[in-house]
Amino acid sequence: MIACAASLRTGVSALSQKHRSTTSQAFSFVKWAGGKRGIIHEITQRMPVSYGTYFEPFVGGGALFFALGPQKSVISDKNSQLITAYRVIQNDAQNLMSALDEHERHHSRDYYYEMRAMNPDDLSPCQSAARFIYLNKTCYNGLYRVNKNGEFNVPYGHRKRVNLYDRDNLLRCHMALQHAEIKEGDFCDIQPKKGDFVYFDPPYFETFTQYTQDNFATQEQQRLCEFCRSLDKQGVHFMLSNSDTPFIRDLYQQFHIDVIQAPRHISCNGRQRGKIQEVIVYNG
């Protein structure tokens, strides 16, 4: 098992100071199905001109969060391993990179399955984050999928050589996360106030939903819509991405619904990659 040193507050502080002048925009440190990097322009042109705190309760790869670089934010997700990775990048980026270097040196098919078989609950936060990123970057097609027990079960991706991280980008992610509150939990756990902005990127309706052991199907979509309605009544700005289906259009018919073309890069069927039609829902 790879050792990973404990987080040192002074080391983190020095790391932040050293790279404080970095001005380039950070981007996601993981591959994530449905990532929003390709439609950032579609989202930002529909966002409110000004807002208070930024909330993203299905943060996933965090493409919009990193593109915006908000000064005050709350990002969250129900995927505990993903949230651990965000927290480690926020507080222990240097040791994480050392652990990832070790994974790169040991990478092989057998090593992949050895890492996959590990229980992340038995690992330190840094070890867990490094394992999570390693599996994400070396599994088949970059897909994140778990079984009903919450166990990652994607097969090996057959890459002989891997590059698990971009050092400069990981440091930019570290800097961007210094202004973020990172939480594990359900979307309903967030508590935005009037004038805040919430971006929802849930598992899309009638598509792959196995990001956690919970299945985000019809009832969950309805619960999310009710939550959006409650936020609207409180004067909170919200925006949501989802599948372009009659069900979703009917759910959100009281709000603005724009149809866009979005690129899809992760699919087990190569012919299903390309541009797909989806919707952006937002209140006034």
C-alpha positions as CSV (number, residue, x, y, z in Angstrom):
1,M,0.0,0.0,0.0
2,I,1.3,3.5,-0.9
3,A,2.2,5.7,2.1
4,C,1.0,9.3,2.1
5,A,2.3,11.8,4.6
6,A,-0.2,13.6,6.8
7,S,-1.3,17.1,5.8
8,L,0.9,19.8,7.0
9,R,-0.8,23.2,7.3
10,T,2.5,25.1,6.9
11,G,3.2,23.1,3.7
12,V,-0.1,24.0,2.3
13,S,0.4,27.6,3.1
14,A,3.8,27.7,1.4
15,L,2.3,25.9,-1.6
16,S,-0.5,28.5,-1.8
17,Q,2.0,31.4,-1.5
18,K,4.3,30.0,-4.1
19,H,1.6,29.7,-6.8
20,R,-0.6,32.7,-5.8
21,S,0.4,34.5,-9.0
22,T,-0.9,31.7,-11.2
23,T,-3.6,33.3,-13.4
24,S,-4.5,30.5,-15.8
25,Q,-7.9,28.9,-15.3
26,A,-8.1,25.6,-13.6
27,F,-10.0,22.7,-15.1
28,S,-11.3,19.3,-13.8
29,F,-8.7,16.9,-12.3
30,V,-10.9,13.9,-13.2
31,K,-12.7,12.6,-16.2
32,W,-16.4,12.8,-15.6
33,A,-19.4,11.7,-17.7
34,G,-21.5,14.6,-18.6
35,G,-18.8,17.2,-17.7
36,K,-19.7,20.7,-18.7
37,R,-16.4,22.0,-20.0
38,G,-17.8,22.0,-23.6
39,I,-20.9,24.1,-22.8
40,I,-19.5,26.6,-20.3
41,H,-20.4,29.5,-22.7
42,E,-24.0,28.3,-22.8
43,I,-24.2,28.3,-19.1
44,T,-22.5,31.5,-18.3
45,Q,-24.5,33.6,-20.8
46,R,-27.7,32.6,-18.9
47,M,-26.3,33.2,-15.4
48,P,-27.3,36.2,-13.3
49,V,-25.1,39.2,-13.7
50,S,-24.4,39.3,-10.0
51,Y,-25.0,36.9,-7.1
52,G,-23.9,36.1,-3.6
53,T,-22.6,32.7,-2.8
54,Y,-22.1,30.1,-5.6
55,F,-23.5,26.6,-4.8
56,E,-23.0,23.4,-6.8
57,P,-24.5,20.4,-5.1
58,F,-23.7,17.8,-7.9
59,V,-20.2,19.1,-8.4
60,G,-18.8,16.1,-10.2
61,G,-15.7,17.2,-12.2
62,G,-16.4,20.8,-11.3
63,A,-16.0,22.3,-14.8
64,L,-18.2,25.3,-14.1
65,F,-16.8,25.9,-10.6
66,F,-13.3,26.0,-11.9
67,A,-14.2,28.2,-14.9
68,L,-15.9,30.7,-12.6
69,G,-13.4,30.7,-9.8
70,P,-16.0,32.1,-7.3
71,Q,-14.7,34.0,-4.3
72,K,-17.4,32.4,-2.1
73,S,-18.8,29.0,-2.8
74,V,-20.2,25.8,-1.4
75,I,-19.6,22.7,-3.5
76,S,-21.0,19.3,-2.6
77,D,-21.8,15.8,-3.8
78,K,-23.1,12.4,-2.5
79,N,-20.0,10.7,-3.8
80,S,-17.9,10.4,-0.7
81,Q,-14.7,9.5,-2.6
82,L,-15.0,12.4,-4.9
83,I,-15.5,14.8,-2.0
84,T,-12.5,13.4,-0.3
85,A,-10.4,14.1,-3.4
86,Y,-11.6,17.7,-3.5
87,R,-10.7,18.1,0.2
88,V,-7.3,16.6,-0.3
89,I,-6.5,18.9,-3.2
90,Q,-7.7,21.8,-1.1
91,N,-5.5,21.0,1.8
92,D,-2.8,18.4,0.9
93,A,-2.0,18.9,-2.8
94,Q,1.7,18.3,-2.6
95,N,1.4,14.9,-0.8
96,L,-1.4,13.9,-3.2
97,M,1.0,14.5,-6.2
98,S,3.6,12.3,-4.5
99,A,1.1,9.5,-4.1
100,L,0.0,9.8,-7.7
101,D,3.6,9.6,-8.8
102,E,3.8,6.3,-7.0
103,H,0.7,5.0,-8.7
104,E,2.2,6.0,-12.1
105,R,5.4,4.0,-11.3
106,H,3.5,0.9,-10.3
107,H,0.8,1.0,-13.0
108,S,-0.2,-2.3,-14.6
109,R,-3.2,-4.4,-15.2
110,D,-2.6,-6.4,-12.0
111,Y,-1.9,-3.2,-10.0
112,Y,-5.2,-1.7,-11.2
113,Y,-7.2,-4.6,-9.9
114,E,-5.3,-4.6,-6.7
115,M,-6.2,-0.9,-6.2
116,R,-9.8,-1.4,-7.3
117,A,-10.2,-4.2,-4.7
118,M,-9.1,-1.9,-1.8
119,N,-11.7,-0.5,0.5
120,P,-11.3,3.3,0.5
121,D,-12.6,3.4,4.1
122,D,-9.3,1.6,5.2
123,L,-7.2,4.3,3.6
124,S,-6.1,7.8,4.8
125,P,-7.8,10.7,3.0
126,C,-4.7,11.3,0.8
127,Q,-4.4,7.6,-0.1
128,S,-8.1,7.4,-0.9
129,A,-7.9,10.5,-3.1
130,A,-4.9,9.1,-5.0
131,R,-6.6,5.8,-5.5
132,F,-9.8,7.5,-6.7
133,I,-7.9,9.6,-9.3
134,Y,-5.7,6.6,-10.4
135,L,-8.8,4.4,-11.0
136,N,-10.6,7.3,-12.8
137,K,-7.7,7.9,-15.2
138,T,-6.9,4.2,-15.9
139,C,-10.3,2.5,-16.0
140,Y,-12.1,1.6,-19.2
141,N,-13.2,4.8,-21.0
142,G,-12.9,7.0,-17.9
143,L,-16.3,5.9,-16.7
144,Y,-17.2,6.1,-13.0
145,R,-19.6,3.4,-12.0
146,V,-20.4,1.6,-8.8
147,N,-22.5,-1.5,-7.9
148,K,-25.4,-1.6,-5.4
149,N,-22.9,-1.8,-2.5
150,G,-21.2,1.3,-3.7
151,E,-18.1,-0.5,-4.9
152,F,-16.3,0.8,-8.0
153,N,-16.6,-1.9,-10.7
154,V,-15.3,-0.5,-14.0
155,P,-12.7,-2.8,-15.8
156,Y,-9.2,-2.0,-16.6
157,G,-8.6,0.5,-19.5
158,H,-5.6,-1.2,-21.1
159,R,-3.3,1.9,-21.0
160,K,0.3,0.9,-20.8
161,R,1.4,4.5,-19.9
162,V,-0.6,6.9,-17.8
163,N,-0.4,10.6,-16.8
164,L,-2.5,10.9,-13.7
165,Y,-2.3,14.7,-13.3
166,D,-1.2,17.9,-14.7
167,R,1.0,19.5,-12.0
168,D,0.2,23.1,-12.9
169,N,-3.5,22.4,-13.2
170,L,-3.6,20.6,-9.9
171,L,-2.0,23.6,-8.2
172,R,-4.5,25.9,-9.9
173,C,-7.3,23.6,-8.6
174,H,-5.7,23.8,-5.1
175,M,-5.8,27.6,-5.3
176,A,-9.4,27.8,-6.6
177,L,-10.5,25.6,-3.7
178,Q,-9.1,27.9,-1.1
179,H,-12.4,29.9,-1.3
180,A,-14.7,26.9,-1.2
181,E,-16.6,25.1,1.5
182,I,-16.6,21.4,0.5
183,K,-19.4,19.1,1.8
184,E,-20.7,15.6,1.3
185,G,-24.4,15.3,1.1
186,D,-27.7,15.5,-0.7
187,F,-28.7,18.5,-2.8
188,C,-31.4,19.3,-0.4
189,D,-28.8,19.9,2.3
190,I,-27.7,23.2,0.9
191,Q,-29.0,26.4,2.4
192,P,-28.6,29.2,-0.1
193,K,-30.1,32.7,0.6
194,K,-31.9,35.2,-1.5
195,G,-29.5,36.5,-4.2
196,D,-27.3,33.4,-4.2
197,F,-26.8,31.2,-7.3
198,V,-27.2,27.4,-7.5
199,Y,-26.1,25.3,-10.5
200,F,-27.6,21.8,-10.6
201,D,-26.0,19.1,-12.8
202,P,-27.8,16.0,-11.6
203,P,-27.6,12.5,-13.2
204,Y,-29.6,13.0,-16.4
205,F,-33.1,11.5,-16.7
206,E,-33.2,8.2,-18.6
207,T,-29.4,8.0,-18.8
208,F,-26.6,6.4,-16.8
209,T,-27.1,7.1,-13.0
210,Q,-24.7,4.8,-11.2
211,Y,-22.4,7.5,-9.7
212,T,-23.4,6.3,-6.2
213,Q,-25.3,3.3,-5.0
214,D,-28.5,5.4,-5.0
215,N,-30.4,5.4,-8.3
216,F,-31.4,9.0,-9.4
217,A,-34.6,8.1,-11.2
218,T,-38.1,9.6,-11.6
219,Q,-38.8,10.3,-7.9
220,E,-35.4,11.9,-7.4
221,Q,-36.0,14.1,-10.4
222,Q,-39.3,15.2,-9.1
223,R,-37.8,15.9,-5.6
224,L,-35.1,18.0,-7.3
225,C,-37.8,20.0,-9.2
226,E,-39.7,20.7,-6.0
227,F,-36.5,21.9,-4.4
228,C,-35.9,24.3,-7.4
229,R,-39.4,25.6,-6.9
230,S,-38.8,26.3,-3.3
231,L,-35.5,28.1,-4.1
232,D,-37.3,30.2,-6.7
233,K,-39.9,31.3,-4.1
234,Q,-37.0,32.4,-1.8
235,G,-35.4,34.6,-4.4
236,V,-32.5,32.3,-5.1
237,H,-31.1,32.1,-8.7
238,F,-30.9,28.6,-10.0
239,M,-29.9,26.8,-13.2
240,L,-30.2,23.2,-14.1
241,S,-28.9,20.9,-16.9
242,N,-30.7,17.8,-17.9
243,S,-31.9,15.5,-20.7
244,D,-34.2,17.0,-23.3
245,T,-37.3,14.8,-22.7
246,P,-41.0,15.4,-22.4
247,F,-40.8,14.5,-18.7
248,I,-38.2,17.1,-17.9
249,R,-39.9,19.8,-20.0
250,D,-43.2,19.1,-18.2
251,L,-41.6,19.2,-14.8
252,Y,-39.9,22.6,-15.3
253,Q,-42.6,24.2,-17.6
254,Q,-42.9,27.2,-15.3
255,F,-39.3,28.2,-15.8
256,H,-37.2,29.2,-18.8
257,I,-36.1,26.1,-20.8
258,D,-33.5,26.4,-23.6
259,V,-32.4,23.6,-25.8
260,I,-28.7,23.3,-26.6
261,Q,-26.3,20.9,-28.3
262,A,-23.8,19.4,-25.9
263,P,-20.7,17.3,-26.7
264,R,-20.5,13.9,-25.2
265,H,-17.0,12.4,-24.8
266,I,-17.6,9.4,-22.5
267,S,-19.7,6.5,-23.7
268,C,-19.1,2.7,-23.8
269,N,-20.4,2.9,-27.4
270,G,-18.1,5.0,-29.6
271,R,-21.0,5.7,-32.0
272,Q,-23.0,7.4,-29.2
273,R,-20.3,10.0,-28.7
274,G,-20.6,13.4,-30.3
275,K,-23.3,16.1,-29.8
276,I,-26.5,15.4,-28.0
277,Q,-29.5,17.6,-27.3
278,E,-30.1,18.7,-23.8
279,V,-31.8,21.5,-21.9
280,I,-30.8,24.3,-19.6
281,V,-33.5,25.3,-17.1
282,Y,-33.3,28.6,-15.2
283,N,-35.5,31.1,-13.3
284,G,-35.7,34.7,-14.2
